[in-house]
Amino acid sequence: MKDFTEKYRIRIKIFIYFLLFMVIPYIVLILVVNRTIQDYAGLNAGGNMEETMQSIGNQVKASLEMYENSTMALYYSGCVDMLESGETDRQYIESTLAACSYPYKNIRAVFLKSGGEVYHDKANAYSTMPAIMELSEEMIAEQGGKSIWFAVESIYGKRGTRNYVLARTLNGRQQKDVGTLYYVLGESLISRAFDRLQMEGSLKYMIDSDGTTLYTPAEVPLDEDVKEALLDTRAYRGYFIAGEDVVAYSRMEDTGWIFVGSASKEALLESVIPLKIVLFVVSIAYCLLLLLIFYTFQHSLLKPISDLKYAMDRFARGDMETKMAPFGGELRSLSRHFNEMTEQIKELMDSNEKAIAEKNNFQIQALTAQLQPHFLYNALNTIKWTAVINKQENIQKLTEALVYILMNAVKGKGEDYTLEDELELIEQYAVIQKARFLNFVIEYEIQPETRDLKIFRFLLQPVVENSILHGFQRGMVQRGKIVIRAWLEEERLYVTVTDNGCGFDLEKWEKQKETGENHTNIGLRNIRQVIELEYGREYGMDMKSAYGDGTTVTYCLPVRKGRAGTDDDTSSDC
């Protein structure tokens, strides 16, 4: 089993990657596309139903306005003036009411109540209408002549018959509310508007502001949760998802009636079934194509690579007789090259012993080369102890400082070289320079927590050297002073070296070409390059200087924890 796993490991991994990056993403994509199609179909159907409900509402509203305008005939015929004066002619008024209803087949009856008298266009019709008039008189009077609509049942005395009543008060020239007019209209006022606009697979309803269903051709009542949602919303039109149904609505502002359309998602998605079939067929074809591609890929590429890896693993474990059987295809040269390589390795192993012997010789030569700086350190130590014996303290200090600097110079890059080490190096360097130029001092303002932070070797010393040699003009400037500060700010290490020397033209210095620069300028430019290479572009060195104002150099460095002295042994004993 282990041998089988090692031999086919690459092919198994590639197959897993194939599933992860080709098959599974495609399946996820198909599911997302299918979901998107369903959502789009639902949203599109919801938008269409919303427009349909609004169209139905507009048609009903147009019909209501037509009936409202017809009530003005009582003003044009003089009936309102007659009611206001009290000189009424019943026959004339009732004939006028009949004329108002005659052009409209949907008007079932017209009633006019004034001064305790009830006028109507059909004798003894709608015997229950006077009772309805009494119940609605106060509500109608509050409108001050504006038309209102409401639905009633049992005008004929039969339950289940829905009628719609248009009512308004009639105002005379001098007197308001001289009478109340009622139009009784049948259900066709609403049903015609619903029948003109068909929505296949959907249910249609009209409810009032109390949630009562005023009209529906559907046998299924409107869900109570849907009613509650419709009554809670203040929008005049829209659609939403309620369980497995898409519900669209449009509200009529004047009457408060709400026209509702409801359709199941399943019914709406029947229109996208052909698209789903196409998507399914394309998916099957794509999967078959992927399998064919994978089979071709693994046969022509993965198998040779897998066999090569298996042979190399056996050879690496010490089976020097491992050979690869030749195979065809574009990678047929792999087996030949592998067999040639194993032969060459055998030859190289024989010559390896000779190489080891030569390497030992090189190591001996390197150890011999190391004796030269040790000889120099021992010679300087001899001078130091001679100065001690002869009580030449200055020579002793100079020798010790020189030994410290030389040892730091020849050592490699110290992983634990810290700011404390660099400050000690500067202090030793100052000992040598003070022997030449006595008129300068160095002061330190160092936060304690910065001393153990790691920095690059010889990062500050060139700037101090520039201050002594150029800023103080090799001792010509009196009372020279160098201040070195170090602090932490925003998780960065900041170090400044400030002198009160003669300063220089910084802009001119920046424009100087590399050719012909002195040693100090080269050193300062190298510091910038070292900071960029060692720490990155977000860190660096900034200089400020002007003639007569001294020079300030500011370092911005990363905070790297270290431990002073772990890499640099400052002992001068060799």
Residue pairs with C-beta under 8 A, 6 or more apart in sequence:
5 12
6 310
6 313
7 306
7 307
7 310
8 306
9 306
9 309
10 302
10 305
10 306
10 309
11 298
11 302
11 303
11 306
14 297
14 298
14 302
15 294
15 298
18 290
18 294
22 290
23 287
23 290
26 283
26 286
26 287
26 290
30 279
30 283
33 279
34 276
34 279
37 272
37 275
37 276
37 279
38 265
38 269
38 272
41 268
41 269
41 271
41 272
42 241
42 246
42 265
42 268
42 269
45 246
45 263
45 268
46 239
46 240
46 241
46 246
46 247
46 248
47 239
47 248
48 199
49 199
49 202
49 239
49 246
49 248
49 261
49 263
50 237
50 238
50 239
50 248
50 249
50 250
50 261
52 197
52 199
52 248
52 261
53 237
53 248
53 249
53 250
53 259
53 260
53 261
54 237
54 250
54 259
55 197
56 193
56 194
56 196
56 197
56 204
56 250
56 259
57 250
57 251
57 252
57 257
57 259
59 192
59 193
59 196
59 197
60 189
60 190
60 193
60 252
60 257
60 259
61 252
61 254
63 189
63 193
64 147
64 149
64 166
64 254
64 255
66 104
67 104
67 107
67 166
67 183
67 185
68 147
68 166
68 168
70 100
70 103
70 104
71 100
71 147
71 166
71 168
71 181
71 183
73 96
73 99
73 100
74 80
74 96
74 100
74 112
74 170
74 181
75 170
77 96
77 99
79 92
79 93
79 96
79 112
80 170
80 171
80 172
80 178
80 179
81 172
81 173
82 88
82 89
82 92
82 93
83 93
83 114
83 115
83 170
83 172
83 178
83 179
84 172
84 173
84 174
84 175
84 178
86 115
88 114
88 115
88 117
90 117
90 119
93 112
93 119
94 119
94 120
94 121
97 110
97 111
97 112
97 119
97 120
97 121
98 110
98 121
98 122
100 107
100 110
100 121
100 183
101 107
101 109
101 110
101 121
101 183
106 185
106 186
106 188
106 189
107 183
107 184
107 185
108 126
108 163
108 184
108 185
108 186
109 120
109 121
109 122
109 125
109 126
109 129
109 183
109 184
110 120
110 121
110 181
110 182
110 183
110 184
111 118
111 119
111 120
111 126
111 129
111 133
111 181
111 182
111 184
112 118
112 119
112 120
112 170
112 179
112 180
112 181
112 182
113 119
113 130
113 133
113 137
113 179
113 180
113 182
114 170
114 178
114 179
114 180
115 179
118 130
118 133
120 126
120 129
126 155
126 156
126 184
127 157
128 154
128 155
128 156
128 157
129 155
129 182
129 184
132 152
132 155
132 165
133 180
133 182
136 150
136 165
136 167
137 180
139 148
140 148
140 167
140 168
140 169
140 180
141 169
141 177
141 180
143 168
143 169
144 169
144 171
144 176
145 168
145 169
145 170
145 171
145 176
146 168
147 166
147 167
147 168
148 166
148 167
148 168
148 255
149 164
149 165
149 166
149 167
149 254
149 255
149 257
150 164
150 165
150 167
151 162
151 163
151 164
151 165
151 208
151 212
151 214
152 163
152 164
152 165
153 159
153 160
153 161
153 162
153 163
154 161
155 161
155 163
155 184
161 187
162 187
162 214
162 215
163 184
163 185
163 186
163 187
164 184
164 185
164 186
164 187
164 189
164 190
164 214
165 182
165 183
165 184
165 185
166 182
166 183
166 185
167 180
167 181
167 182
167 183
168 180
168 181
169 176
169 177
169 179
169 180
169 181
170 177
170 178
170 179
170 180
170 181
171 177
171 178
172 178
187 215
190 206
190 214
190 215
191 215
191 217
194 204
194 206
194 215
194 217
199 261
199 263
201 263
201 264
201 267
201 268
201 270
202 261
202 262
202 263
202 267
203 216
203 218
203 220
203 222
203 261
203 262
203 263
204 216
204 217
204 218
204 259
204 260
204 261
204 262
205 213
205 215
205 216
205 218
205 222
205 259
205 260
205 261
205 262
206 213
206 214
206 215
206 216
206 257
206 258
206 259
206 260
207 213
207 214
207 222
207 227
207 230
207 257
207 258
207 260
208 214
208 255
208 256
208 257
208 258
209 231
209 256
209 257
209 258
211 227
211 228
211 230
211 231
213 221
213 222
214 257
216 222
222 260
222 262
223 242
223 245
223 262
225 242
226 242
226 245
226 247
226 260
226 262
229 240
229 242
229 247
230 247
230 249
230 258
230 260
235 251
236 250
236 251
236 253
237 249
237 250
237 251
238 248
238 249
239 246
239 247
239 248
239 249
240 246
240 247
241 247
241 265
242 262
244 264
244 265
244 266
245 262
245 263
245 264
245 265
246 262
246 263
246 264
246 265
246 268
247 260
247 261
247 262
248 260
248 261
248 262
249 258
249 259
249 260
249 261
250 258
250 259
251 257
251 258
251 259
252 258
252 259
300 329
300 330
300 331
301 331
303 327
304 327
304 329
304 331
304 334
304 335
305 331
305 334
307 324
307 325
307 327
307 335
308 324
308 334
308 335
308 338
311 322
311 323
311 324
311 338
312 338
314 322
315 322
315 342
320 342
320 346
322 342
323 339
323 342
324 334
324 335
324 338
324 339
325 335
326 332
326 335
326 336
327 334
327 335
373 406
373 410
374 574
376 406
377 403
377 406
377 407
377 572
377 574
378 574
380 399
380 402
380 403
380 406
380 572
381 399
381 403
381 572
381 573
381 574
383 395
383 399
384 395
384 396
384 399
384 400
384 403
384 572
387 393
387 395
387 396
387 399
388 396
394 435
397 431
398 431
398 432
398 435
400 428
400 431
400 572
401 428
401 429
401 431
401 432
402 432
403 572
404 424
404 425
404 428
404 570
404 572
405 425
405 428
405 429
405 432
407 568
407 569
407 570
407 572
408 421
408 425
408 457
408 458
408 568
408 570
409 458
411 457
411 567
411 568
413 456
413 457
414 421
414 457
414 567
414 568
415 454
415 562
415 567
416 454
416 562
416 563
416 564
416 565
416 566
416 567
417 454
417 455
417 456
417 457
417 562
417 567
417 568
418 451
418 452
418 453
418 454
418 455
418 562
418 563
418 564
418 565
419 446
419 450
419 451
419 452
419 453
419 454
419 455
419 486
419 493
419 495
420 451
420 452
420 564
420 565
421 457
421 564
421 565
421 568
422 455
422 457
422 458
422 459
422 460
422 461
423 444
423 446
423 451
423 460
423 484
424 570
425 458
425 461
426 442
426 460
426 461
426 464
426 484
427 442
429 461
429 464
429 465
430 442
430 464
433 440
433 465
433 468
434 440
436 474
436 475
437 468
437 472
437 474
437 475
437 480
438 475
439 472
439 475
439 477
439 478
439 479
439 480
440 468
440 472
440 475
440 479
440 480
440 481
440 482
441 480
441 481
441 482
442 464
442 482
442 483
442 484
443 481
443 482
443 483
443 484
444 483
444 484
444 485
445 483
445 484
445 485
445 486
446 484
446 485
446 486
447 486
447 487
447 488
449 488
450 486
450 487
450 488
450 493
450 495
451 486
451 564
452 561
452 562
452 563
452 564
453 493
453 557
453 559
453 560
453 561
453 562
454 560
454 561
454 562
455 493
455 495
455 557
455 560
456 530
456 531
456 534
459 527
459 530
459 531
459 555
460 484
460 495
460 497
460 555
462 520
462 523
462 524
462 526
462 527
463 497
463 524
463 527
463 553
464 482
464 484
464 497
465 520
465 523
466 520
466 523
466 524
466 551
467 480
467 482
467 497
467 499
467 501
467 551
468 474
468 480
468 482
469 520
470 501
470 502
470 504
470 520
471 477
471 480
471 499
471 500
471 501
471 502
471 503
471 550
471 551
472 480
472 499
472 501
472 502
473 501
473 502
477 500
477 501
477 502
479 500
480 499
480 500
480 501
481 499
481 500
482 497
482 498
482 499
483 496
483 497
483 498
483 499
484 495
484 496
484 497
484 498
485 494
485 495
485 496
485 498
486 493
486 494
486 495
486 496
487 493
487 494
488 494
488 559
491 559
492 539
492 556
492 557
492 558
492 559
493 555
493 556
493 557
493 558
493 559
494 554
494 555
494 556
494 557
495 554
495 555
495 557
496 552
496 553
496 554
496 555
497 552
497 553
498 550
498 551
498 552
498 553
499 550
499 551
500 550
501 550
501 551
502 547
502 548
502 550
503 545
503 546
503 547
503 548
503 549
503 550
503 551
504 545
504 547
504 551
505 545
505 546
505 547
506 543
506 544
506 545
506 546
509 521
512 521
514 522
514 525
517 525
524 541
524 543
527 541
528 540
528 541
531 539
531 540
531 541
531 555
531 557
532 539
532 540
535 557
535 558
539 556
539 557
539 558
540 555
540 556
541 553
541 554
541 555
541 556
542 553
542 554
542 556
543 551
543 552
543 553
543 554
544 551
544 552
544 553
544 554
545 551
545 552
